[in-house]
Amino acid sequence: MSVERVPLAGGLIDRDAPTRGSAEALEAAWAAPGALVLRVSGPNIPVTEASRGLALLPTSAVPTPASERVYLGRRDGTPVFAVAANAEASEGAGDAGAEGPAGPAAEPGVSWRHTFQAALHLEPAERELVTMALAVLRWHESATFSPRDGEPTEVADGGWSRRTAGGAELFPRTDPAVIVLITHGDRVLLGSNVLWESGRFSLLAGFVEAGETLENAVRREVFEEAGVRVGEVTYVASQPWPFPRSLMLGFRAELAEGQDPEALIADPTEISELRWFTRDEVRSPHAGLGLPGALSIAGWMLDSWARGDVS
């Protein structure tokens, strides 16, 4: 498996950390010829109807106070910022399948789309910009007060931190979660979450607990959700998942020796069904079987396994 192929993995945007720490440099970047702004409204982003690419605007067209900007960095040398758009700018585009211009503030040739839908057609660098913007802007929504003492916080470092009047600093939260492709012979174990529609399956996953290694998190989650033990746990790749602020850490594991693959015990609070699937079933899913989407590391890992890229 190639890490470069993981959806949303990024690495194409120069995050330009030195500029973040200088108010003067940030203003110069905002005023630079060609500087661009990505607007975000909840999970929705604007795309051009002709190319399906991001509908970025010049900074001059989006007058925004410095306290409301997030400096994403430079794409091919061009400064790119992100701002939270007015809710009416994407009214009616909250559903993943929303089509067409949305709301009274609709722009000619531009549609607001749910990220799950729009990002499938974006270039990798555009996906990275969206991933960064969603994660940081969603964090700002929940960080207006310090969790330590309740003091108000203000934006700092180009949107990459917040500070209280007393100088305390807060940084964007990232919650690590493990996700594991479990195999036994030529089959893979998938589970259906209790909150999903019938027939939808994915890899087992869960958040890392305090004081826990990633490998032990994998072993614990598998046993809690499926009632079986796995053997060696091997790291594969990671993926930022800004819904709202997770880092998905992908692993491979085989069912441990002596474990009965048919003695699965689903955790009724999280898993409604557990099933083993063959490569053929994953490659050509029958009607009614929903598998992970192309944007997710779950879909990427499962597709790689089904194609035989990994044993």
C-alpha positions as CSV (number, residue, x, y, z in Angstrom):
1,M,0.0,0.0,0.0
2,S,1.4,3.4,-1.0
3,V,0.9,6.2,1.6
4,E,0.8,8.7,-1.2
5,R,-2.4,7.2,-2.5
6,V,-4.4,7.6,0.7
7,P,-7.3,10.0,0.1
8,L,-6.9,13.3,1.9
9,A,-3.3,12.4,3.0
10,G,-2.1,15.7,1.6
11,G,1.5,17.0,1.7
12,L,1.1,19.2,-1.3
13,I,0.4,22.5,0.5
14,D,3.3,24.5,2.0
15,R,1.9,25.3,5.5
16,D,4.4,28.2,5.7
17,A,4.7,28.2,9.5
18,P,7.0,31.3,9.7
19,T,4.2,33.5,8.2
20,R,1.8,32.4,10.9
21,G,3.8,34.0,13.7
22,S,3.9,37.5,12.1
23,A,0.9,39.8,11.9
24,E,2.8,41.8,9.3
25,A,3.6,38.8,7.2
26,L,0.0,37.6,7.4
27,E,-1.3,40.9,6.2
28,A,1.2,40.9,3.4
29,A,0.1,37.4,2.4
30,W,-3.6,38.5,2.4
31,A,-2.8,41.5,0.2
32,A,-0.5,39.6,-2.1
33,P,-1.5,39.5,-5.8
34,G,-3.3,36.3,-6.5
35,A,-4.0,35.5,-2.8
36,L,-7.1,33.3,-2.5
37,V,-9.8,32.4,0.0
38,L,-11.7,29.2,0.5
39,R,-15.1,29.7,2.1
40,V,-16.6,26.9,4.3
41,S,-20.0,26.6,5.7
42,G,-20.4,23.6,8.1
43,P,-19.5,20.6,6.0
44,N,-20.3,22.4,2.7
45,I,-17.8,23.9,0.2
46,P,-18.3,25.9,-3.0
47,V,-17.4,24.3,-6.3
48,T,-17.5,25.5,-9.9
49,E,-20.2,23.8,-11.9
50,A,-18.0,23.7,-15.0
51,S,-14.9,22.1,-13.7
52,R,-16.1,20.8,-10.3
53,G,-13.0,22.4,-8.8
54,L,-13.0,24.6,-5.7
55,A,-14.5,28.0,-6.2
56,L,-11.8,30.0,-4.6
57,L,-12.1,33.8,-4.5
58,P,-9.5,36.6,-4.4
59,T,-9.0,38.0,-0.9
60,S,-10.1,41.4,-2.2
61,A,-13.5,39.9,-2.9
62,V,-14.0,38.6,0.7
63,P,-13.4,41.4,3.1
64,T,-12.7,39.6,6.4
65,P,-11.2,40.8,9.7
66,A,-7.8,39.2,10.5
67,S,-9.4,37.6,13.5
68,E,-11.7,35.5,11.3
69,R,-9.1,34.2,8.8
70,V,-7.2,31.0,8.8
71,Y,-4.0,31.0,6.9
72,L,-3.7,27.6,5.2
73,G,-0.4,28.2,3.6
74,R,0.8,28.4,0.0
75,R,-0.2,26.4,-3.0
76,D,2.5,26.6,-5.7
77,G,3.6,29.9,-3.9
78,T,0.1,31.4,-3.8
79,P,-1.2,32.3,-0.3
80,V,-4.5,30.6,0.5
81,F,-6.8,31.5,3.4
82,A,-10.0,30.0,4.8
83,V,-13.0,31.7,6.3
84,A,-16.3,30.6,7.7
85,A,-19.0,31.6,5.2
86,N,-22.4,33.0,6.2
87,A,-24.9,30.3,6.7
88,E,-27.2,31.6,4.0
89,A,-24.4,31.2,1.4
90,S,-25.0,27.5,1.5
91,E,-28.6,27.2,2.6
92,G,-30.1,24.0,1.4
93,A,-26.8,22.3,0.7
94,G,-26.6,20.4,3.9
95,D,-27.4,17.0,2.3
96,A,-24.6,15.0,0.8
97,G,-26.7,14.7,-2.4
98,A,-27.6,18.4,-2.7
99,E,-27.4,19.7,-6.3
100,G,-27.3,23.0,-7.9
101,P,-26.9,26.6,-6.6
102,A,-28.1,27.0,-3.0
103,G,-29.7,29.8,-1.1
104,P,-30.3,33.5,-1.9
105,A,-26.6,34.3,-2.0
106,A,-25.9,31.8,-4.8
107,E,-23.3,32.8,-7.3
108,P,-23.5,32.2,-11.1
109,G,-21.7,29.0,-12.0
110,V,-21.0,28.0,-8.4
111,S,-22.8,25.4,-6.3
112,W,-22.4,24.6,-2.6
113,R,-21.8,20.9,-2.1
114,H,-21.4,18.6,0.9
115,T,-17.7,17.7,1.2
116,F,-18.3,14.0,0.9
117,Q,-19.8,14.7,-2.6
118,A,-17.6,17.5,-3.8
119,A,-14.2,16.1,-2.7
120,L,-14.5,13.1,-5.0
121,H,-13.9,15.4,-8.0
122,L,-11.3,17.7,-6.5
123,E,-7.6,17.6,-7.2
124,P,-5.4,16.3,-4.4
125,A,-4.1,19.8,-3.4
126,E,-7.7,21.1,-3.3
127,R,-8.7,18.2,-1.1
128,E,-5.8,19.0,1.3
129,L,-7.0,22.6,1.5
130,V,-10.5,21.5,2.3
131,T,-9.3,19.0,4.9
132,M,-7.2,21.7,6.7
133,A,-9.9,24.3,6.5
134,L,-12.7,22.0,7.9
135,A,-10.6,20.8,10.8
136,V,-9.4,24.2,11.9
137,L,-12.6,26.1,11.4
138,R,-14.6,23.5,13.2
139,W,-12.1,23.7,16.1
140,H,-12.6,27.4,16.4
141,E,-16.3,27.0,16.8
142,S,-15.7,25.0,20.0
143,A,-12.7,26.9,21.4
144,T,-14.0,30.4,22.0
145,F,-13.5,29.8,25.8
146,S,-10.7,28.2,27.6
147,P,-11.6,24.7,28.9
148,R,-9.3,25.3,31.8
149,D,-10.7,28.4,33.3
150,G,-13.6,29.6,31.1
151,E,-11.7,32.7,29.9
152,P,-12.5,34.0,26.5
153,T,-10.0,33.2,23.8
154,E,-8.8,35.1,20.7
155,V,-7.5,33.9,17.4
156,A,-3.7,33.9,17.1
157,D,-1.0,32.6,14.7
158,G,-3.0,33.0,11.6
159,G,-5.8,30.9,13.0
160,W,-3.7,28.0,14.2
161,S,-4.0,28.8,17.9
162,R,-6.1,30.8,20.4
163,R,-5.0,32.7,23.4
164,T,-6.5,34.1,26.6
165,A,-5.9,37.6,28.0
166,G,-3.5,35.9,30.4
167,G,-1.4,34.4,27.7
168,A,-2.6,30.8,27.9
169,E,-2.5,29.0,24.5
170,L,-4.9,26.6,22.9
171,F,-4.1,24.5,19.8
172,P,-6.4,22.6,17.4
173,R,-7.5,19.3,18.8
174,T,-6.8,16.1,16.8
175,D,-8.4,12.9,18.1
176,P,-6.5,9.7,17.1
177,A,-8.6,6.8,16.1
178,V,-7.5,3.3,14.9
179,I,-9.1,1.5,12.0
180,V,-8.1,-2.1,11.2
181,L,-8.4,-4.5,8.3
182,I,-8.8,-7.9,9.9
183,T,-8.3,-11.0,7.8
184,H,-8.5,-14.8,8.2
185,G,-7.4,-16.7,5.2
186,D,-8.9,-15.1,2.2
187,R,-11.7,-13.3,4.0
188,V,-12.0,-9.9,5.7
189,L,-14.1,-9.0,8.7
190,L,-16.5,-6.1,8.4
191,G,-19.0,-4.7,10.8
192,S,-22.2,-2.7,10.6
193,N,-22.7,0.1,13.1
194,V,-26.0,0.2,15.0
195,L,-26.6,3.8,13.7
196,W,-26.2,2.8,10.0
197,E,-28.8,1.6,7.5
198,S,-29.1,-2.1,7.0
199,G,-26.5,-3.6,4.6
200,R,-23.8,-1.0,5.3
201,F,-20.4,-2.4,6.4
202,S,-17.0,-1.1,7.1
203,L,-13.7,-1.9,8.9
204,L,-13.7,-1.9,12.7
205,A,-12.5,1.3,14.3
206,G,-12.4,3.2,17.5
207,F,-10.7,6.1,19.4
208,V,-7.5,5.7,21.2
209,E,-7.9,5.9,25.0
210,A,-5.7,7.9,27.4
211,G,-2.4,6.2,28.1
212,E,-2.9,3.6,25.4
213,T,-0.6,2.6,22.5
214,L,-2.0,2.4,19.0
215,E,-1.4,-1.3,18.8
216,N,-3.2,-2.0,22.1
217,A,-6.1,0.2,21.0
218,V,-6.5,-2.0,17.9
219,R,-6.5,-5.2,20.0
220,R,-8.9,-3.7,22.5
221,E,-11.4,-2.4,20.0
222,V,-11.5,-5.6,18.0
223,F,-12.1,-7.7,21.1
224,E,-14.8,-5.2,22.4
225,E,-16.6,-5.0,19.1
226,A,-16.2,-8.5,17.8
227,G,-15.2,-10.7,20.7
228,V,-12.1,-12.2,19.1
229,R,-8.4,-11.6,19.5
230,V,-5.9,-10.6,16.7
231,G,-2.3,-11.5,16.4
232,E,0.4,-9.2,15.1
233,V,-0.8,-5.7,14.4
234,T,0.9,-3.9,11.5
235,Y,0.7,-0.1,10.8
236,V,-0.3,0.8,7.2
237,A,-1.0,4.5,6.8
238,S,-2.8,7.5,8.3
239,Q,-5.5,9.9,7.1
240,P,-6.8,13.2,8.5
241,W,-10.5,13.0,8.8
242,P,-11.9,16.4,9.6
243,F,-15.4,15.4,10.6
244,P,-14.7,17.1,12.9
245,R,-11.1,16.5,13.9
246,S,-9.9,12.9,13.8
247,L,-6.7,11.3,12.6
248,M,-7.4,7.8,11.3
249,L,-4.5,5.4,11.8
250,G,-4.8,2.4,9.6
251,F,-3.6,-1.1,10.6
252,R,-3.6,-4.7,9.4
253,A,-4.1,-7.7,11.6
254,E,-4.8,-11.4,11.3
255,L,-7.1,-13.3,13.5
256,A,-5.0,-14.8,16.3
257,E,-4.1,-18.5,16.2
258,G,-6.7,-20.6,17.8
259,Q,-9.5,-18.1,17.4
260,D,-12.7,-19.4,15.9
261,P,-13.7,-17.1,13.0
262,E,-17.3,-18.1,13.4
263,A,-17.4,-17.3,17.1
264,L,-17.9,-13.6,16.7
265,I,-19.7,-11.7,19.4
266,A,-20.9,-8.2,18.3
267,D,-21.0,-5.4,20.9
268,P,-24.8,-4.7,20.9
269,T,-24.2,-1.0,21.8
270,E,-22.1,-0.4,18.7
271,I,-22.3,-3.2,16.2
272,S,-25.5,-4.6,14.7
273,E,-23.9,-7.3,12.5
274,L,-20.5,-8.8,11.8
275,R,-19.6,-10.7,8.7
276,W,-16.7,-12.2,6.8
277,F,-16.4,-11.2,3.2
278,T,-14.4,-12.7,0.3
279,R,-12.4,-10.6,-2.2
280,D,-15.0,-11.3,-4.9
281,E,-17.8,-10.0,-2.6
282,V,-15.9,-6.8,-2.0
283,R,-14.9,-6.3,-5.6
284,S,-18.4,-6.9,-6.9
285,P,-20.8,-6.0,-4.0
286,H,-24.3,-7.3,-4.4
287,A,-27.3,-4.9,-4.5
288,G,-28.0,-3.7,-1.0
289,L,-24.4,-4.0,0.3
290,G,-22.9,-0.6,1.2
291,L,-19.1,-0.5,1.6
292,P,-16.8,2.4,2.6
293,G,-16.6,5.4,0.3
294,A,-13.7,6.3,-1.9
295,L,-12.6,9.2,0.2
296,S,-12.1,7.2,3.4
297,I,-9.0,5.2,4.4
298,A,-11.4,2.4,5.1
299,G,-12.4,2.3,1.5
300,W,-8.8,2.6,0.3
301,M,-7.5,-0.2,2.5
302,L,-10.4,-2.5,1.6
303,D,-10.0,-1.8,-2.1
304,S,-6.3,-2.5,-1.9
305,W,-6.9,-5.8,-0.2
306,A,-9.7,-6.8,-2.7
307,R,-7.4,-6.1,-5.7
308,G,-4.8,-8.3,-4.1
309,D,-2.3,-5.5,-3.5
310,V,-1.8,-7.0,-0.1
311,S,-2.3,-10.6,1.1
